[in-house]
Amino acid sequence: MEIKWHDIDPNSDERRYLRAVRFAGEWTFSYKYQRRGEWGKWFNPNRDMWEHVVDSLERRYWRREGVQMADIKQAKELLAKVIREEKKRETKDDAGVQQTPEPEM
């Protein structure tokens, strides 16, 4: 199963082509900057990418395009994992920053 889309790279403001492929129960993500260029492997897909994959799978499921409920469930579980990891990082960042008390009047 393959899902393709494009977005704007936040670092370079260039159009970026993205691809998520599920093969043998494993998801891999790829990207490229030129339409006919070679795909480069993306190692850490972010939350937006997983949300796009889940949304695409849900739409394809209802159109009966070869998507099973197990595929959607797996993608949602991986999205939940990414969200948990984001929250852990945020709490670590918040714990590392010392807050200065406000001056009393």
N, C-alpha and C positions, 0 to 999 in steps of 0.2 A: 504494500500500500504506500502511496506517495502523495504528499500534500505540498503544493508549491504556492508561494506568495511573494510579494515584494514589499519593502518598506524603505524608510530613509535611515541611513546609518547616523546615529546621534553624534559620533565623533567627527565624521568627515562631511556630513550633509549630502552624501551621494546616495543614489538609488542602490539598494542592495536586494539581490534575489536570494530567497531562502527556500530550503527544502527540508521536509521531515519525511523520513522513510522508515517504515516498520517492516523488518524482515526477521523471520525466525524469533518473533516475540521481543525483539530489541529495537528501540528507536534510535536513529542517528540523525543528526542535523548537519546541513551543509549550507554554504553560502557562496556567492560570487558577485562581483561588481559589474561585470559585463554580461550582456544577454547570452552571448555565445562562448563565454569563457569556461574555464574548468572549475568544477566544484571544489571548494576547500572545506575541510572538516571543521565543524563547530563542536567544541568539547563541552561547554557548559551552557546549555540553552537556558534562557531566562524565563521569568514568569509570563511575559507577554507572548513569547513563542509557544509555551505550553497552552496558554489560554486560546490562542489562535488554532492550535491543533485540536483541542477539545471541541471548540465551536465548529470547526470544519467536519469533524467526525460526527457530531450530532446532526448537522444538516445532511450529511451524506447518508446517515442511518435511515432517516425518514424518506429519503428518495430511493432507498434500496440499492445503493451503489457498492455493495460488497463489504459494508461495515457491520460488524457484529457488536452486540451490547458489551461483550467482553473487551473489545478494543477500546470502547469509550471508558469503561470502568478502569482499565489499566492506565489510560492517559490521565484520568481524573486523579488516580492515586499518585502518579508521578507529579502532577501539578500540586497536589496537597503537600508532597514532600518538599518541593521547591519553596512553597509558601512558608512551611515550618522552618526551613533553613534560613530564609530571609528574616523571619522574626527573631531567630536566634542571633543572627548577626546584628540586628538592630538593638537587641537588648545588651549584647556585649559592647556595642559602640556607646550606648547610653550609660552603661556602668563604668566605662573607662573615662568618660567626661565628668569632671568634677563641676558641680554646680556651685556658683558663688551665691552666698546668701544675699538677699536684698537688704539694703541699709534701712535701719529702723529710723522712724521719724519722731 
